[in-house]
């Protein structure tokens, strides 16, 4: 009789998974707040170099974009296909191309709830709050690049992984679909998929998991020729140019307080303290809570540690904070689960609220300080002068890419000798790990035959203008010297803006 009674009760009621109106209301409020922050400030920052490369790709026909992708990017095509379709509806300006990432970033907030929900409703809400306030998730939700989509799909993969590990029948198929989509967005999704697959094989058995593993494997094999070509082209070689120790330190800092922000060291240390206080609550966790926290920690550690190990061993050095963002959700689940542990939940809620307030303050600080924002090519384009031949811009490497977006008709110049009447030298803030960027510095060298004609800009960029009374020959070496950069780009300005 007892068995009959139990089977007559809905599963949701017996497992405590029936929707709670208060929880739904809180989750909706957190999602709306996170979405409003992302969408309302989409146009504050300029498109930077990588986003400009995205825009130039999206300007092409669909087949033209796919043909140009291997030579332009070092990522698979899923994001670019979605962005190309999106741009046909919402446009190719900064707000239009970024709005896809903003939507994806907003959807990540309720997925964060699902990622921690199996531990407790409180854990799910805390995970959603952390996702809504995270400076790193905010940054990528306002960038026309694949990372926001990678974070969302990796989060969905983790949700399905947790359910499949709990013997849910459809979990393995859903995990395979989410994992394949994540891999089609970014190759580094593999480092999240691999530990999940290992845990699933141990939990469910290799035979039960074989169809799901095979489906993901087919996608990986199909992407291999593209990955090899992109690697051979050397588009990611710039990563190895910076010290590995610096890059290794960037990843946890970026997980906590984003790319650049005010008082990075202080805010990162305070964030660490708050997270440690939350993690201390795991000592009183139930078995299900410890299991979920353990799975999140395992996936996050492997997803960051494996590419780091490959870099240390010199097998392939592509470790970078951007490339491991897929590990954010599994990592965030751990403190979220700890916050939901029974006992003194008011104190836990206060710790989560303190983290959210601190992180929101970091986001606000970036939005209010141009020097902390993306490189300001929008204002650089407004400052440089067009309207006739013989006018050139000298700036950092690849400056021609964002200038082509903001000054259509501008083009990179490779000639060793130019005839110019005006040279505009661009300086941008210098980025430093763990510290605020250094203010841009004006050139100190002089261009023979030219006189200094004024300066424009501020904390986010400077433009020094050199003019000549008549068309004057100037060598590329002289331009690189005055720019202080042997890799400086020389860009010819269009005749008319």
Order of alpha helices (4+ residues) and beta strands (2+ residues): alpha-alpha-alpha-alpha-alpha-alpha-alpha-alpha-alpha-alpha-alpha-alpha-alpha-alpha-alpha-alpha-alpha-alpha-alpha-beta-alpha-beta-beta-beta-beta-beta-beta-alpha-beta
